[in-house]
Amino acid sequence: MGLEQYKGVYIYAQQVDNELSSIAFELIGKAKELAKDLDTDVTAVLLGHNVSGLVDSLAEYGADKVIVVDDPELETYRTEPYAHALSSVINEYKPDIMLVGATAIGRDLGPTVSARVKTGLTADCTVLEIGDFPINPVPGKEDEQKHNQLLMTRPAFGGNTIATIACPDNRPQMATVRPGVMQKIDPIKGAKAEVINYNPGFVKNNKYVEILNIIKQAKTTENIMDAQILVSGGRGVGSAEGFEMLKELAAVLGGTVSCSRAVVENGWLPVDLQVGQTGKTVRPNLYFAIGISGAIQHVAGMEESDIVIAINKDEDAPIFDVADYGIVGDLNKVVPALTAALKADLAAK
């Protein structure tokens, strides 16, 4: 079958405990942009058990169609039944593009499915766009350039370079996308999508695991991806105790504390608060980078912040290259002074 038979932009709509993950809406938002360039529509693939009640939310966030695979085998995520379901949908409906969130589930599901449908997959993408491939045509071979390809961009070599990858000879074009990178659209209340119920049939094999017990642990940290104000600290803060002054500043601002990878590696704060390539991608209105040098791995996770304020004693620190405002000075003096000034200002009001 020729590649021209593959149509549409599909996303995997991840749900856990019958609650859609935010990444599903982010993927639909990006899929709408890609579909517009390709003059096609957006389809969300919803896998689970008793999940039909989630269809309207997907429609309100922009899905034109929703393919529902509802089966008791999909009640809790397991690699084999979920991979069978999604690969069956792909083989049946033949999407041109298939997007999966780079979550713990997606990083397991995406590569498994891509292998089964015999296509490539670009992992942890931060930019997706439609364009020509090769981007720069070889002189004398311009007629070999392929159009309307999915160009998938991701950090490579530890974040020290950026790679743009295409999959011109296989379909679907598959990518996993980092949560927090793409923008979801404002929901359209009352929007409806075409619903397709599909069941590929499930026959247990020796790859099916049996879930003996599920232990749920309550999270003790806030989701920094939802925060509008982040006060982020790095190695320069010096210790876990040093973060107390950052917490005080965050409290005055009504914000949340976050950190760099070095802080997590030193055991000063939990990994849930880490911003960066190996942490979370954030888009707050205001981002304080305090005692953070500004390595590219960290910048990749916060460069889309509306306003960045950097505080660092090293005037040559790379963080100042991405900051809107910079303060060169000892954070142990600057942060308490800033907190005191903000408190005084609030008291005066």
C-alpha positions as CSV (number, residue, x, y, z in Angstrom):
1,M,0.0,0.0,0.0
2,G,1.3,3.4,-0.9
3,L,2.0,6.2,1.5
4,E,-0.8,8.3,0.0
5,Q,-3.3,5.9,1.6
6,Y,-2.3,7.3,5.0
7,K,-4.4,10.3,6.1
8,G,-5.1,12.3,9.2
9,V,-3.3,13.4,12.4
10,Y,-3.9,11.0,15.3
11,I,-3.0,11.5,19.0
12,Y,-3.0,8.9,21.8
13,A,-5.4,10.4,24.5
14,Q,-3.8,9.1,27.7
15,Q,-6.1,8.5,30.6
16,V,-5.4,7.1,34.0
17,D,-8.2,6.0,36.3
18,N,-10.7,7.4,33.8
19,E,-9.2,10.9,34.0
20,L,-7.6,12.4,30.9
21,S,-4.0,13.5,31.3
22,S,-3.2,17.1,30.3
23,I,-0.8,15.8,27.6
24,A,-3.9,14.6,25.6
25,F,-5.2,18.2,25.3
26,E,-1.7,19.5,24.5
27,L,-1.3,16.9,21.7
28,I,-4.7,17.8,20.2
29,G,-3.6,21.5,20.2
30,K,-0.5,20.7,18.2
31,A,-2.3,18.2,16.0
32,K,-4.8,21.0,15.0
33,E,-1.9,23.1,13.7
34,L,-0.4,20.2,11.8
35,A,-3.8,19.2,10.4
36,K,-4.4,22.7,9.1
37,D,-1.2,22.6,7.1
38,L,-2.1,19.2,5.7
39,D,-5.8,20.1,5.1
40,T,-6.9,17.1,7.2
41,D,-8.6,16.3,10.5
42,V,-7.6,15.4,14.0
43,T,-8.5,12.0,15.6
44,A,-8.0,11.1,19.3
45,V,-7.5,7.4,20.1
46,L,-9.0,6.7,23.5
47,L,-8.1,3.3,25.1
48,G,-9.5,2.1,28.4
49,H,-12.5,0.6,30.1
50,N,-15.8,2.5,30.7
51,V,-14.2,5.6,29.2
52,S,-16.9,6.8,26.9
53,G,-17.6,9.7,29.3
54,L,-14.3,11.3,28.3
55,V,-15.2,11.7,24.6
56,D,-16.8,15.1,25.0
57,S,-13.8,16.6,26.7
58,L,-11.6,15.5,23.8
59,A,-14.1,17.1,21.4
60,E,-14.2,20.4,23.3
61,Y,-10.4,20.6,23.1
62,G,-10.4,20.2,19.3
63,A,-10.7,16.5,18.3
64,D,-12.7,16.0,15.1
65,K,-13.0,12.3,15.7
66,V,-12.5,10.0,18.6
67,I,-11.8,6.3,18.2
68,V,-12.7,4.4,21.3
69,V,-11.3,1.0,22.2
70,D,-13.2,0.0,25.4
71,D,-12.4,-3.4,26.9
72,P,-11.9,-4.8,30.4
73,E,-8.3,-5.7,29.4
74,L,-7.6,-2.0,29.2
75,E,-8.8,-1.0,32.6
76,T,-5.2,-0.5,33.9
77,Y,-2.2,0.2,31.7
78,R,-0.3,-2.9,30.6
79,T,2.1,-2.9,27.7
80,E,0.7,-5.9,25.7
81,P,-3.0,-5.1,25.5
82,Y,-2.5,-1.4,25.0
83,A,0.2,-1.9,22.3
84,H,-2.1,-4.4,20.6
85,A,-5.0,-1.9,20.7
86,L,-3.1,1.1,19.4
87,S,-1.2,-0.8,16.7
88,S,-4.5,-2.4,15.6
89,V,-6.1,1.1,15.3
90,I,-3.1,2.2,13.2
91,N,-3.2,-0.8,10.9
92,E,-7.0,-0.4,10.4
93,Y,-7.3,3.4,10.0
94,K,-3.9,4.3,8.6
95,P,-3.0,7.7,10.1
96,D,-0.4,9.9,8.4
97,I,0.9,11.1,11.8
98,M,0.6,9.5,15.2
99,L,1.6,11.5,18.3
100,V,2.1,10.1,21.8
101,G,2.9,11.9,25.0
102,A,6.4,11.3,26.4
103,T,5.0,10.3,29.8
104,A,6.0,7.1,31.7
105,I,3.2,5.3,29.8
106,G,3.9,6.9,26.4
107,R,7.6,6.2,26.6
108,D,6.7,2.5,27.0
109,L,3.8,2.4,24.5
110,G,5.2,4.5,21.7
111,P,8.3,2.5,20.8
112,T,6.5,-0.8,21.2
113,V,3.8,0.3,18.8
114,S,6.2,1.8,16.3
115,A,8.1,-1.5,16.1
116,R,4.8,-3.4,15.5
117,V,3.6,-1.2,12.7
118,K,7.2,-1.1,11.2
119,T,7.8,2.6,11.3
120,G,10.2,5.0,13.0
121,L,9.7,7.1,16.1
122,T,11.3,10.3,17.3
123,A,11.4,10.5,21.1
124,D,11.0,13.5,23.4
125,C,10.2,16.1,20.7
126,T,10.0,19.8,21.5
127,V,9.0,21.1,18.1
128,L,6.8,19.6,15.4
129,E,6.1,21.2,12.0
130,I,5.1,20.4,8.5
131,G,7.8,21.0,5.9
132,D,10.1,19.7,3.1
133,F,12.7,17.0,3.5
134,P,15.6,17.3,3.1
135,I,15.2,20.8,4.6
136,N,18.1,21.9,2.4
137,P,17.8,20.0,-0.9
138,V,20.9,18.5,-2.5
139,P,22.1,20.6,-5.5
140,G,20.9,18.9,-8.6
141,K,18.4,16.7,-6.8
142,E,15.8,19.3,-5.9
143,D,13.1,17.1,-7.6
144,E,13.8,14.4,-4.9
145,Q,12.8,16.7,-2.1
146,K,9.6,15.4,-0.4
147,H,6.9,17.8,0.7
148,N,4.4,17.8,3.6
149,Q,6.7,15.8,5.9
150,L,6.5,15.9,9.7
151,L,9.7,17.5,10.8
152,M,10.4,16.4,14.4
153,T,12.9,18.4,16.5
154,R,14.4,17.2,19.7
155,P,17.5,17.8,21.8
156,A,20.4,15.4,21.2
157,F,23.8,14.6,22.7
158,G,22.8,15.5,26.2
159,G,21.1,18.7,25.0
160,N,24.2,20.1,23.4
161,T,22.7,20.1,19.9
162,I,19.3,20.1,18.3
163,A,18.3,17.5,15.8
164,T,15.5,17.7,13.2
165,I,14.3,14.2,12.1
166,A,11.9,13.1,9.4
167,C,10.5,9.7,8.5
168,P,9.8,10.1,4.7
169,D,9.6,6.5,3.6
170,N,7.3,4.9,6.3
171,R,3.9,5.6,7.8
172,P,2.7,6.7,10.2
173,Q,5.2,9.3,11.2
174,M,5.4,8.8,14.9
175,A,6.7,11.0,17.7
176,T,6.5,11.2,21.5
177,V,6.2,14.8,22.8
178,R,7.3,16.2,26.1
179,P,4.5,17.3,28.4
180,G,4.2,21.0,28.9
181,V,5.8,21.9,25.5
182,M,2.8,22.2,23.3
183,Q,-0.1,24.5,23.9
184,K,-3.7,23.3,24.3
185,I,-6.4,25.4,22.8
186,D,-9.2,27.1,24.8
187,P,-12.0,24.5,25.1
188,I,-15.1,25.0,22.9
189,K,-18.0,24.2,25.1
190,G,-20.6,21.9,23.5
191,A,-18.3,20.8,20.7
192,K,-18.9,17.3,19.5
193,A,-16.8,14.8,17.7
194,E,-17.5,11.8,15.5
195,V,-17.2,8.7,17.7
196,I,-15.9,5.4,16.3
197,N,-16.1,2.4,18.5
198,Y,-13.5,-0.2,17.6
199,N,-12.5,-3.5,19.2
200,P,-9.6,-5.4,17.8
201,G,-10.2,-8.4,20.0
202,F,-7.9,-9.4,22.8
203,V,-6.4,-12.9,23.1
204,K,-4.1,-13.3,26.1
205,N,-0.6,-14.5,25.4
206,N,2.5,-15.0,27.5
207,K,3.3,-11.3,27.3
208,Y,0.3,-10.4,29.4
209,V,1.3,-9.5,32.9
210,E,-1.0,-10.0,35.9
211,I,-1.4,-7.0,38.2
212,L,-1.4,-8.3,41.7
213,N,-1.8,-5.0,43.6
214,I,-1.8,-1.3,43.0
215,I,-0.5,1.0,45.7
216,K,-1.4,4.7,45.3
217,Q,0.8,7.2,46.9
218,A,-0.5,10.7,47.6
219,K,1.8,13.4,46.1
220,T,3.3,15.7,48.6
221,T,4.5,18.3,46.1
222,E,2.7,20.7,43.8
223,N,2.7,20.3,40.0
224,I,5.1,22.9,38.9
225,M,3.8,22.6,35.3
226,D,0.6,24.3,36.5
227,A,2.3,27.1,38.4
228,Q,2.1,30.7,37.1
229,I,5.0,31.8,39.3
230,L,8.1,29.7,39.9
231,V,11.0,30.5,42.2
232,S,13.7,28.1,41.0
233,G,17.0,27.4,42.7
234,G,20.2,25.8,41.5
235,R,23.5,24.5,42.9
236,G,24.4,28.1,43.9
237,V,21.7,28.0,46.7
238,G,24.3,25.8,48.5
239,S,22.1,23.5,50.6
240,A,18.6,22.3,51.4
241,E,18.4,24.9,54.2
242,G,19.2,27.6,51.6
243,F,15.9,26.8,49.9
244,E,14.0,28.2,52.9
245,M,14.6,31.7,51.7
246,L,13.4,30.8,48.2
247,K,10.2,29.3,49.8
248,E,9.7,32.5,51.6
249,L,10.0,34.5,48.4
250,A,7.6,32.1,46.6
251,A,5.1,32.4,49.5
252,V,5.1,36.2,49.2
253,L,4.6,36.0,45.4
254,G,2.0,33.3,45.6
255,G,4.3,31.0,43.6
256,T,5.9,27.6,43.8
257,V,9.5,26.5,44.4
258,S,11.3,24.5,41.7
259,C,14.9,23.6,41.0
260,S,17.6,22.4,38.7
261,R,19.0,18.9,38.2
262,A,21.9,19.6,40.5
263,V,19.6,20.3,43.4
264,V,17.8,16.9,43.0
265,E,21.1,15.0,42.6
266,N,22.3,16.6,45.9
267,G,19.0,15.4,47.6
268,W,17.9,19.0,48.5
269,L,14.5,18.8,46.8
270,P,12.4,15.9,45.2
271,V,12.6,15.1,41.5
272,D,9.0,16.3,41.0
273,L,10.2,19.9,41.3
274,Q,13.0,19.6,38.7
275,V,12.9,21.8,35.7
276,G,14.9,20.9,32.5
277,Q,15.5,18.4,29.8
278,T,15.5,15.5,32.3
279,G,12.8,17.2,34.5
280,K,9.7,19.0,33.6
281,T,9.0,21.7,31.0
282,V,7.3,24.7,32.4
283,R,5.7,27.9,31.0
284,P,5.0,30.2,34.0
285,N,4.2,33.9,33.7
286,L,7.2,34.6,35.9
287,Y,10.3,32.5,36.4
288,F,13.0,33.3,39.0
289,A,16.4,31.5,38.2
290,I,18.3,31.9,41.4
291,G,21.8,30.4,41.6
292,I,21.3,28.6,38.3
293,S,24.1,28.8,35.8
294,G,21.9,28.3,32.8
295,A,23.1,25.1,31.2
296,I,21.2,24.3,28.0
297,Q,19.6,21.3,29.6
298,H,17.9,23.5,32.2
299,V,17.1,26.3,29.7
300,A,15.3,23.7,27.5
301,G,12.7,23.3,30.3
302,M,12.0,27.0,31.0
303,E,12.8,29.1,28.0
304,E,9.1,29.6,27.1
305,S,8.4,31.4,30.4
306,D,6.9,34.8,29.8
307,I,9.3,36.7,32.1
308,V,12.6,35.4,33.4
309,I,14.5,37.0,36.3
310,A,18.0,35.7,37.0
311,I,20.0,36.2,40.2
312,N,23.6,35.1,40.0
313,K,26.9,36.3,41.3
314,D,28.7,35.4,38.0
315,E,27.9,38.1,35.5
316,D,29.0,35.8,32.7
317,A,26.5,33.0,33.6
318,P,24.7,31.7,30.5
319,I,21.3,32.2,32.3
320,F,21.6,36.0,31.7
321,D,21.4,35.3,27.9
322,V,17.8,34.1,28.3
323,A,16.8,36.3,31.2
324,D,14.6,39.4,30.7
325,Y,16.0,40.9,33.9
326,G,19.2,40.1,35.7
327,I,20.7,40.8,39.1
328,V,24.4,40.2,39.6
329,G,25.0,39.7,43.3
330,D,25.1,37.3,46.2
331,L,21.7,35.5,46.3
332,N,22.0,35.3,50.1
333,K,21.7,39.1,50.2
334,V,19.5,39.7,47.2
335,V,16.7,37.2,47.9
336,P,16.0,38.3,51.5
337,A,16.2,41.9,50.5
338,L,13.7,41.3,47.6
339,T,11.4,39.3,49.9
340,A,11.4,42.1,52.5
341,A,10.7,44.8,49.9
342,L,7.8,42.8,48.5
343,K,6.4,42.2,52.0
344,A,6.7,46.0,52.7
345,D,4.9,46.8,49.4
346,L,2.1,44.4,50.2
347,A,1.7,45.8,53.7
348,A,1.5,49.3,52.3
349,K,-1.4,48.3,50.1
